[in-house]
């Protein structure tokens, strides 16, 4: 559509200006979602990670995503209300060549940096569409939470990181017990 074409043109222009190599992938996400019986967000995410894997196989040692602390907090809250386990709280982890350099930085901090350094950027209009659960959490739930408990997002992230450590420890203990039993 028009917005995705605008975004592609923007990225191509910035990469050309800054002499950054660019590799572009495209897919009909609605058709893929229908074929795989998934939602658009889920299928879009799956396609992105397929693309990341291709890049890691041939062109790069790592792929850095732009996920930031607010994304992490929103995901943690969404997973908590859906009844996740401890393992499910390690939701935006670095793994298999995927790095996330902005997980300790808020969206507001990133936007302030971009503005202070006159860095060009575009906004995705779908981020405002509250029919998507993540956006409803971002625009309706998080402002209320932050108003009630300042730093709620940051605290959710710290909780998730501690929960991931706990889960890793419990998994290690379980493997040791299984090994002792089978050994």
VEXMI-687307 format. One record per residue: x, y, z of N, C-alpha, C, O in turn; chain. Coordinates in steps of 0.001 Angstrom, whole numbers. Layout:
BEGIN
<pt <X; Y; Z>; <X; Y; Z>; <X; Y; Z>; <X; Y; Z>; A>
...
END
This chain:
BEGIN
<pt <809; -1190; 0>; <0; 0; 0>; <847; 1246; 0>; <2074; 1162; -55>; A>
<pt <220; 2390; 60>; <887; 3671; -9>; <1856; 3921; 1129>; <2966; 4406; 912>; A>
<pt <1433; 3589; 2357>; <2310; 3853; 3497>; <3537; 2957; 3482>; <4639; 3420; 3777>; A>
<pt <3370; 1684; 3145>; <4541; 802; 3113>; <5502; 1225; 2004>; <6717; 1103; 2157>; A>
<pt <4972; 1714; 903>; <5827; 2219; -175>; <6564; 3477; 284>; <7746; 3651; -13>; A>
<pt <5864; 4352; 1008>; <6498; 5551; 1570>; <7633; 5161; 2502>; <8721; 5733; 2436>; A>
<pt <7380; 4179; 3379>; <8393; 3739; 4329>; <9607; 3149; 3612>; <10750; 3424; 3977>; A>
<pt <9345; 2334; 2589>; <10438; 1739; 1823>; <11272; 2827; 1155>; <12501; 2785; 1205>; A>
<pt <10613; 3799; 533>; <11332; 4898; -111>; <12175; 5671; 907>; <13308; 6057; 617>; A>
<pt <11621; 5891; 2088>; <12345; 6592; 3149>; <13612; 5821; 3529>; <14701; 6392; 3592>; A>
<pt <13459; 4532; 3780>; <14601; 3707; 4194>; <15645; 3643; 3080>; <16842; 3754; 3345>; A>
<pt <15200; 3465; 1844>; <16146; 3426; 726>; <16920; 4738; 623>; <18125; 4732; 371>; A>
<pt <16238; 5850; 815>; <16877; 7162; 731>; <17900; 7352; 1846>; <19021; 7788; 1586>; A>
<pt <17529; 7032; 3077>; <18450; 7184; 4204>; <19660; 6269; 4024>; <20796; 6693; 4236>; A>
<pt <19422; 5027; 3636>; <20532; 4095; 3446>; <21465; 4570; 2327>; <22685; 4461; 2453>; A>
<pt <20914; 5082; 1264>; <21746; 5613; 170>; <22561; 6810; 659>; <23764; 6890; 410>; A>
<pt <21901; 7744; 1358>; <22591; 8934; 1863>; <23714; 8576; 2841>; <24781; 9189; 2819>; A>
<pt <23469; 7591; 3690>; <24434; 7228; 4727>; <25345; 6083; 4292>; <26176; 5616; 5071>; A>
<pt <25187; 5630; 3045>; <26000; 4548; 2479>; <25919; 3264; 3316>; <26928; 2637; 3639>; A>
<pt <24678; 2904; 3650>; <24395; 1690; 4412>; <23832; 662; 3443>; <22867; 954; 2737>; A>
<pt <24413; -544; 3391>; <23847; -1583; 2517>; <22415; -1918; 2955>; <22106; -1925; 4146>; A>
<pt <21567; -2188; 1994>; <20163; -2488; 2283>; <19734; -3695; 1471>; <20023; -3793; 278>; A>
<pt <19051; -4601; 2122>; <18448; -5756; 1446>; <16966; -5724; 1781>; <16590; -5680; 2953>; A>
<pt <16121; -5747; 750>; <14677; -5605; 927>; <13988; -6942; 649>; <14301; -7625; -326>; A>
<pt <13053; -7299; 1516>; <12212; -8483; 1356>; <10769; -8009; 1277>; <10422; -6985; 1865>; A>
<pt <9942; -8725; 572>; <8519; -8380; 550>; <7693; -9653; 481>; <8150; -10694; 8>; A>
<pt <6465; -9540; 966>; <5543; -10678; 953>; <4126; -10156; 1085>; <3897; -9057; 1589>; A>
<pt <3194; -10946; 632>; <1777; -10641; 805>; <1366; -11222; 2161>; <952; -12377; 2255>; A>
<pt <1487; -10411; 3193>; <1232; -10890; 4559>; <-217; -11331; 4745>; <-438; -12373; 5361>; A>
<pt <-1220; -10598; 4246>; <-2592; -11099; 4402>; <-2784; -12484; 3778>; <-3464; -13330; 4359>; A>
<pt <-2194; -12725; 2604>; <-2323; -14042; 1965>; <-1600; -15105; 2779>; <-2114; -16209; 2961>; A>
<pt <-410; -14776; 3270>; <342; -15725; 4098>; <-416; -16032; 5390>; <-473; -17181; 5827>; A>
<pt <-998; -14994; 5998>; <-1747; -15190; 7243>; <-2915; -16140; 7013>; <-3169; -17039; 7814>; A>
<pt <-3620; -15926; 5910>; <-4759; -16793; 5581>; <-4289; -18229; 5342>; <-4892; -19185; 5831>; A>
<pt <-3212; -18358; 4590>; <-2667; -19688; 4279>; <-2225; -20436; 5531>; <-2415; -21647; 5638>; A>
<pt <-1629; -19703; 6486>; <-1113; -20337; 7698>; <-2102; -20306; 8862>; <-1809; -20834; 9934>; A>
<pt <-3266; -19695; 8661>; <-4266; -19625; 9722>; <-3826; -18769; 10894>; <-4111; -19091; 12048>; A>
<pt <-3125; -17669; 10597>; <-2620; -16787; 11645>; <-3175; -15388; 11449>; <-3712; -15063; 10391>; A>
<pt <-3038; -14555; 12489>; <-3403; -13150; 12384>; <-2319; -12380; 11642>; <-1205; -12871; 11459>; A>
<pt <-2660; -11175; 11221>; <-1704; -10351; 10473>; <-447; -10043; 11277>; <664; -10151; 10757>; A>
<pt <-614; -9660; 12544>; <558; -9339; 13375>; <1465; -10554; 13522>; <2683; -10454; 13371>; A>
<pt <863; -11693; 13817>; <1638; -12910; 14026>; <2367; -13327; 12749>; <3536; -13712; 12793>; A>
<pt <1677; -13248; 11623>; <2312; -13632; 10353>; <3387; -12634; 9946>; <4434; -13027; 9431>; A>
<pt <3139; -11352; 10171>; <4154; -10342; 9880>; <5413; -10576; 10686>; <6523; -10452; 10168>; A>
<pt <5244; -10915; 11954>; <6383; -11214; 12824>; <7131; -12447; 12316>; <8360; -12455; 12257>; A>
<pt <6387; -13478; 11952>; <7026; -14700; 11443>; <7834; -14398; 10184>; <8955; -14884; 10038>; A>
<pt <7278; -13606; 9279>; <7988; -13253; 8053>; <9260; -12459; 8357>; <10310; -12716; 7769>; A>
<pt <9163; -11494; 9277>; <10353; -10709; 9641>; <11472; -11608; 10129>; <12626; -11434; 9739>; A>
<pt <11135; -12581; 10991>; <12174; -13452; 11533>; <12724; -14406; 10478>; <13888; -14799; 10556>; A>
<pt <11916; -14783; 9500>; <12436; -15551; 8359>; <13468; -14705; 7601>; <14519; -15208; 7203>; A>
<pt <13162; -13438; 7408>; <14076; -12522; 6712>; <15354; -12334; 7518>; <16450; -12341; 6958>; A>
<pt <15217; -12166; 8833>; <16396; -12019; 9688>; <17291; -13248; 9548>; <18511; -13116; 9449>; A>
<pt <16696; -14439; 9539>; <17476; -15675; 9417>; <18239; -15694; 8087>; <19397; -16110; 8047>; A>
<pt <17603; -15249; 7008>; <18284; -15204; 5705>; <19469; -14240; 5753>; <20545; -14548; 5239>; A>
<pt <19272; -13086; 6364>; <20353; -12096; 6483>; <21511; -12683; 7296>; <22676; -12525; 6930>; A>
<pt <21187; -13355; 8387>; <22218; -13920; 9251>; <22982; -15056; 8566>; <24152; -15287; 8872>; A>
<pt <22332; -15760; 7648>; <22998; -16845; 6932>; <23998; -16334; 5904>; <24967; -17021; 5580>; A>
<pt <23762; -15120; 5386>; <24582; -14701; 4264>; <25261; -13342; 4403>; <26359; -13161; 3879>; A>
<pt <24655; -12397; 5080>; <25135; -11017; 4998>; <25618; -10385; 6298>; <26305; -9365; 6252>; A>
<pt <25287; -10948; 7447>; <25577; -10239; 8691>; <25855; -11199; 9841>; <25438; -12357; 9830>; A>
<pt <26571; -10682; 10829>; <26820; -11448; 12053>; <25690; -11279; 13053>; <25487; -12126; 13923>; A>
<pt <24946; -10168; 12923>; <23852; -9880; 13848>; <22814; -9010; 13153>; <23118; -8290; 12202>; A>
<pt <21594; -9091; 13643>; <20509; -8212; 13220>; <20034; -7488; 14465>; <19670; -8117; 15459>; A>
<pt <20037; -6161; 14409>; <19582; -5356; 15541>; <18155; -4903; 15282>; <17858; -4330; 14234>; A>
<pt <17272; -5163; 16238>; <15900; -4682; 16122>; <15769; -3383; 16912>; <16621; -3055; 17738>; A>
<pt <14711; -2667; 16649>; <14488; -1376; 17317>; <13577; -1506; 18528>; <13088; -494; 19029>; A>
<pt <13331; -2722; 19017>; <12498; -2869; 20211>; <13104; -2075; 21353>; <14309; -2125; 21602>; A>
<pt <12234; -1335; 22047>; <12689; -516; 23161>; <11980; -956; 24435>; <11152; -1866; 24420>; A>
<pt <12320; -291; 25539>; <11795; -687; 26850>; <10271; -665; 26891>; <9662; -1529; 27523>; A>
<pt <9644; 304; 26229>; <8184; 371; 26234>; <7584; -835; 25519>; <6578; -1385; 25967>; A>
<pt <8197; -1249; 24407>; <7731; -2449; 23701>; <7800; -3663; 24627>; <6873; -4470; 24693>; A>
<pt <8916; -3768; 25333>; <9137; -4890; 26240>; <8067; -4891; 27333>; <7462; -5925; 27613>; A>
<pt <7837; -3732; 27948>; <6851; -3633; 29028>; <5450; -3978; 28531>; <4706; -4681; 29214>; A>
<pt <5089; -3491; 27354>; <3768; -3791; 26781>; <3611; -5284; 26544>; <2555; -5857; 26816>; A>
<pt <4658; -5908; 26038>; <4607; -7345; 25766>; <4480; -8129; 27063>; <3711; -9086; 27144>; A>
<pt <5237; -7721; 28078>; <5157; -8398; 29380>; <3735; -8308; 29928>; <3168; -9318; 30344>; A>
<pt <3161; -7116; 29930>; <1805; -6945; 30458>; <808; -7792; 29666>; <-44; -8463; 30248>; A>
<pt <917; -7756; 28356>; <1; -8520; 27504>; <114; -10011; 27812>; <-898; -10704; 27916>; A>
<pt <1336; -10500; 27956>; <1524; -11920; 28249>; <1043; -12283; 29650>; <484; -13360; 29854>; A>
<pt <1257; -11393; 30613>; <771; -11657; 31968>; <-742; -11821; 31996>; <-1255; -12753; 32615>; A>
<pt <-1455; -10927; 31332>; <-2915; -11014; 31370>; <-3436; -12195; 30564>; <-4578; -12616; 30746>; A>
<pt <-2611; -12730; 29680>; <-2996; -13932; 28928>; <-2611; -15198; 29666>; <-2921; -16298; 29208>; A>
<pt <-1923; -15060; 30834>; <-1618; -16224; 31661>; <-316; -16911; 31330>; <-234; -18137; 31408>; A>
<pt <700; -16164; 30965>; <1973; -16769; 30594>; <2669; -17425; 31779>; <2323; -17191; 32936>; A>
<pt <3653; -18246; 31461>; <4520; -18845; 32475>; <5745; -17963; 32650>; <5886; -16943; 31975>; A>
<pt <6631; -18358; 33556>; <7883; -17625; 33711>; <8643; -17568; 32385>; <9192; -16526; 32025>; A>
<pt <8674; -18677; 31668>; <9402; -18723; 30396>; <8834; -17720; 29400>; <9577; -17164; 28592>; A>
<pt <7548; -17489; 29447>; <6907; -16562; 28515>; <7246; -15110; 28758>; <6951; -14251; 27927>; A>
<pt <7873; -14823; 29908>; <8246; -13449; 30207>; <9596; -13075; 29606>; <9970; -11902; 29598>; A>
<pt <10326; -14065; 29104>; <11578; -13790; 28396>; <11267; -13511; 26944>; <11878; -14086; 26044>; A>
<pt <10312; -12623; 26723>; <9669; -12462; 25426>; <10458; -11695; 24382>; <10294; -11958; 23191>; A>
<pt <11286; -10782; 24769>; <12054; -10030; 23776>; <13522; -10249; 24115>; <14229; -9323; 24513>; A>
<pt <13960; -11475; 23952>; <15320; -11837; 24329>; <16257; -11745; 23127>; <15833; -11848; 21976>; A>
<pt <17526; -11551; 23422>; <18540; -11630; 22378>; <18840; -13107; 22172>; <19094; -13843; 23126>; A>
<pt <18805; -13530; 20910>; <19064; -14931; 20617>; <19362; -15116; 19137>; <18913; -14334; 18298>; A>
<pt <20113; -16143; 18832>; <20387; -16538; 17450>; <20766; -15369; 16547>; <20262; -15253; 15430>; A>
<pt <21647; -14510; 17029>; <22103; -13399; 16207>; <21201; -12179; 16206>; <21514; -11185; 15551>; A>
<pt <20092; -12232; 16924>; <19184; -11076; 17025>; <19573; -10301; 18282>; <19531; -10839; 19388>; A>
<pt <19949; -9040; 18107>; <20316; -8201; 19241>; <19308; -7065; 19373>; <18684; -6656; 18395>; A>
<pt <19162; -6569; 20576>; <18154; -5550; 20876>; <18798; -4433; 21704>; <18638; -4383; 22923>; A>
<pt <19522; -3548; 21033>; <20306; -2549; 21759>; <19496; -1483; 22489>; <20064; -748; 23298>; A>
<pt <18188; -1370; 22236>; <17392; -302; 22840>; <16476; -775; 23967>; <15613; -14; 24407>; A>
<pt <16638; -2002; 24442>; <15711; -2519; 25457>; <15769; -1765; 26779>; <14831; -1846; 27573>; A>
<pt <16838; -1044; 27025>; <16935; -269; 28264>; <16632; 1206; 28038>; <16904; 2043; 28899>; A>
<pt <16066; 1520; 26871>; <15804; 2909; 26501>; <14320; 3060; 26173>; <13751; 2229; 25466>; A>
<pt <13698; 4116; 26683>; <12272; 4330; 26408>; <12073; 4945; 25024>; <12997; 5512; 24439>; A>
<pt <10869; 4824; 24524>; <10525; 5454; 23244>; <10734; 6965; 23317>; <11238; 7570; 22371>; A>
<pt <10348; 7571; 24435>; <10499; 9020; 24590>; <11976; 9417; 24507>; <12313; 10433; 23899>; A>
<pt <12849; 8621; 25116>; <14287; 8908; 25053>; <14810; 8795; 23619>; <15627; 9608; 23185>; A>
<pt <14342; 7797; 22896>; <14755; 7621; 21495>; <14274; 8801; 20653>; <15033; 9345; 19851>; A>
<pt <13017; 9193; 20836>; <12477; 10322; 20071>; <13213; 11620; 20407>; <13474; 12432; 19520>; A>
<pt <13545; 11816; 21671>; <14280; 13026; 22069>; <15671; 13035; 21434>; <16141; 14081; 20987>; A>
<pt <16317; 11895; 21394>; <17648; 11785; 20774>; <17556; 12097; 19280>; <18361; 12858; 18744>; A>
<pt <16571; 11502; 18621>; <16390; 11733; 17180>; <16159; 13219; 16904>; <16715; 13780; 15960>; A>
<pt <15339; 13841; 17731>; <15055; 15264; 17551>; <16300; 16115; 17819>; <16607; 17027; 17051>; A>
<pt <17007; 15822; 18893>; <18192; 16599; 19256>; <19289; 16508; 18199>; <20076; 17441; 18033>; A>
<pt <19340; 15382; 17485>; <20381; 15172; 16477>; <19836; 15282; 15051>; <20512; 14908; 14093>; A>
<pt <18625; 15789; 14918>; <17984; 15986; 13597>; <18007; 14720; 12745>; <18276; 14771; 11545>; A>
<pt <17722; 13586; 13383>; <17681; 12312; 12656>; <16303; 12143; 12017>; <15283; 12329; 12682>; A>
<pt <16269; 11796; 10752>; <14977; 11611; 10094>; <14313; 10312; 10541>; <14997; 9332; 10837>; A>
<pt <12993; 10303; 10590>; <12250; 9082; 10899>; <10823; 9234; 10388>; <10367; 10337; 10088>; A>
<pt <10136; 8110; 10296>; <8722; 8109; 9934>; <7973; 7312; 10994>; <8541; 6432; 11641>; A>
<pt <6702; 7627; 11162>; <5844; 6885; 12076>; <4921; 5984; 11280>; <4433; 6356; 10213>; A>
<pt <4688; 4795; 11812>; <3775; 3834; 11206>; <2368; 4139; 11731>; <2118; 4040; 12932>; A>
<pt <1458; 4505; 10838>; <114; 4892; 11279>; <-632; 3744; 11946>; <-1549; 3986; 12731>; A>
<pt <-259; 2493; 11650>; <-958; 1375; 12288>; <-685; 1329; 13784>; <-1413; 669; 14526>; A>
<pt <369; 2029; 14241>; <650; 2067; 15681>; <-444; 2780; 16468>; <-535; 2622; 17685>; A>
<pt <-1264; 3555; 15791>; <-2352; 4260; 16471>; <-3662; 3467; 16461>; <-4612; 3831; 17154>; A>
<pt <-3715; 2391; 15682>; <-4944; 1618; 15513>; <-5166; 699; 16710>; <-4484; -315; 16862>; A>
<pt <-6126; 1064; 17556>; <-6349; 305; 18790>; <-7139; -984; 18603>; <-7503; -1629; 19587>; A>
<pt <-7408; -1369; 17363>; <-8006; -2695; 17162>; <-6951; -3769; 17418>; <-7280; -4929; 17668>; A>
<pt <-5683; -3371; 17351>; <-4597; -4283; 17703>; <-4375; -4197; 19204>; <-4244; -3105; 19756>; A>
<pt <-4331; -5354; 19866>; <-4231; -5401; 21324>; <-3033; -4610; 21841>; <-3148; -3872; 22820>; A>
<pt <-1883; -4766; 21182>; <-687; -4076; 21657>; <-884; -2560; 21656>; <-446; -1874; 22580>; A>
<pt <-1535; -2045; 20632>; <-1766; -602; 20558>; <-2748; -139; 21616>; <-2588; 944; 22179>; A>
<pt <-3765; -946; 21893>; <-4717; -590; 22944>; <-4003; -531; 24295>; <-4261; 361; 25104>; A>
<pt <-3108; -1482; 24529>; <-2322; -1462; 25763>; <-1460; -208; 25794>; <-1390; 480; 26813>; A>
<pt <-805; 87; 24678>; <106; 1246; 24596>; <-620; 2564; 24840>; <-131; 3420; 25578>; A>
<pt <-1785; 2727; 24220>; <-2457; 4034; 24249>; <-3502; 4190; 25352>; <-3766; 5305; 25802>; A>
<pt <-4095; 3082; 25788>; <-5164; 3188; 26782>; <-4775; 2674; 28162>; <-5127; 3283; 29173>; A>
<pt <-4053; 1558; 28212>; <-3740; 943; 29501>; <-2496; 1558; 30131>; <-2516; 1933; 31304>; A>
<pt <-1418; 1664; 29366>; <-160; 2141; 29944>; <-221; 3555; 30492>; <352; 3805; 31552>; A>
<pt <-877; 4485; 29834>; <-952; 5827; 30445>; <-1624; 5796; 31822>; <-1208; 6515; 32731>; A>
<pt <-2648; 4977; 31977>; <-3329; 4860; 33271>; <-2388; 4223; 34288>; <-2275; 4701; 35417>; A>
<pt <-1709; 3140; 33890>; <-768; 2481; 34801>; <335; 3437; 35248>; <650; 3521; 36435>; A>
<pt <915; 4155; 34294>; <1996; 5094; 34617>; <1496; 6219; 35514>; <2236; 6713; 36365>; A>
<pt <253; 6620; 35330>; <-322; 7656; 36182>; <-513; 7134; 37607>; <-300; 7864; 38575>; A>
<pt <-914; 5874; 37728>; <-1128; 5273; 39043>; <192; 4955; 39739>; <357; 5203; 40933>; A>
<pt <1131; 4399; 38964>; <2421; 3979; 39501>; <3501; 4449; 38534>; <3759; 3801; 37520>; A>
<pt <4120; 5558; 38847>; <5179; 6072; 37986>; <6265; 5030; 37799>; <6696; 4399; 38764>; A>
<pt <6709; 4844; 36567>; <7739; 3848; 36287>; <7202; 2439; 36165>; <7973; 1482; 36225>; A>
<pt <5889; 2286; 35995>; <5285; 947; 35912>; <5913; 120; 34794>; <6195; -1064; 34980>; A>
<pt <6134; 735; 33638>; <6722; 9; 32510>; <8107; -490; 32825>; <8434; -1645; 32554>; A>
<pt <8917; 363; 33392>; <10282; -30; 33756>; <10260; -1154; 34792>; <11084; -2067; 34731>; A>
<pt <9334; -1093; 35732>; <9226; -2144; 36754>; <8782; -3474; 36140>; <9256; -4536; 36542>; A>
<pt <7875; -3410; 35171>; <7460; -4643; 34484>; <8646; -5291; 33770>; <8795; -6513; 33787>; A>
<pt <9470; -4487; 33156>; <10654; -5011; 32473>; <11601; -5658; 33475>; <12095; -6760; 33237>; A>
<pt <11860; -4982; 34595>; <12749; -5569; 35615>; <12178; -6885; 36135>; <12913; -7853; 36332>; A>
<pt <10855; -6917; 36359>; <10205; -8151; 36801>; <10417; -9268; 35782>; <10758; -10392; 36153>; A>
<pt <10218; -8965; 34509>; <10370; -9986; 33468>; <11802; -10503; 33406>; <12022; -11699; 33220>; A>
<pt <12768; -9617; 33560>; <14175; -10048; 33524>; <14491; -10950; 34712>; <15205; -11942; 34564>; A>
<pt <13962; -10611; 35891>; <14168; -11473; 37069>; <13450; -12813; 36881>; <13980; -13862; 37244>; A>
<pt <12255; -12771; 36318>; <11500; -14008; 36082>; <12250; -14909; 35107>; <12261; -16129; 35276>; A>
<pt <12871; -14328; 34099>; <13655; -15104; 33133>; <14839; -15764; 33822>; <15146; -16925; 33552>; A>
<pt <15504; -15035; 34709>; <16612; -15630; 35468>; <16114; -16785; 36330>; <16752; -17836; 36396>; A>
<pt <14978; -16589; 36989>; <14395; -17652; 37809>; <14079; -18870; 36957>; <14383; -20001; 37337>; A>
<pt <13465; -18634; 35798>; <13112; -19747; 34917>; <14361; -20473; 34434>; <14394; -21704; 34418>; A>
<pt <15385; -19729; 34042>; <16636; -20359; 33598>; <17217; -21234; 34709>; <17674; -22347; 34452>; A>
<pt <17196; -20723; 35954>; <17716; -21476; 37092>; <16887; -22746; 37324>; <17443; -23827; 37520>; A>
<pt <15564; -22610; 37302>; <14693; -23769; 37503>; <14875; -24805; 36394>; <14857; -26007; 36657>; A>
<pt <15047; -24346; 35170>; <15282; -25271; 34049>; <16601; -26022; 34238>; <16689; -27215; 33949>; A>
<pt <17624; -25315; 34726>; <18914; -25956; 34987>; <18776; -27014; 36072>; <19299; -28120; 35936>; A>
<pt <18068; -26675; 37155>; <17839; -27655; 38222>; <17084; -28873; 37703>; <17418; -30007; 38044>; A>
<pt <16083; -28641; 36893>; <15292; -29751; 36347>; <16163; -30650; 35471>; <16078; -31874; 35560>; A>
<pt <17002; -30044; 34622>; <17886; -30861; 33764>; <18855; -31682; 34619>; <19126; -32843; 34311>; A>
<pt <19375; -31079; 35691>; <20289; -31806; 36578>; <19583; -32984; 37232>; <20151; -34072; 37324>; A>
<pt <18345; -32779; 37689>; <17582; -33847; 38324>; <17312; -34982; 37338>; <17429; -36155; 37692>; A>
<pt <16958; -34639; 36123>; <16681; -35641; 35095>; <17957; -36413; 34786>; <17934; -37633; 34628>; A>
<pt <19074; -35684; 34701>; <20364; -36318; 34418>; <20749; -37277; 35535>; <21224; -38382; 35273>; A>
<pt <20541; -36846; 36807>; <20836; -37723; 37953>; <19974; -38965; 37921>; <20450; -40070; 38183>; A>
<pt <18697; -38780; 37598>; <17751; -39906; 37567>; <18103; -40894; 36467>; <18031; -42109; 36656>; A>
<pt <18486; -40352; 35309>; <18782; -41218; 34153>; <20211; -41763; 34199>; <20536; -42718; 33493>; A>
<pt <21063; -41154; 35031>; <22492; -41523; 35040>; <22812; -42657; 35888>; <23973; -43055; 35975>; A>
END
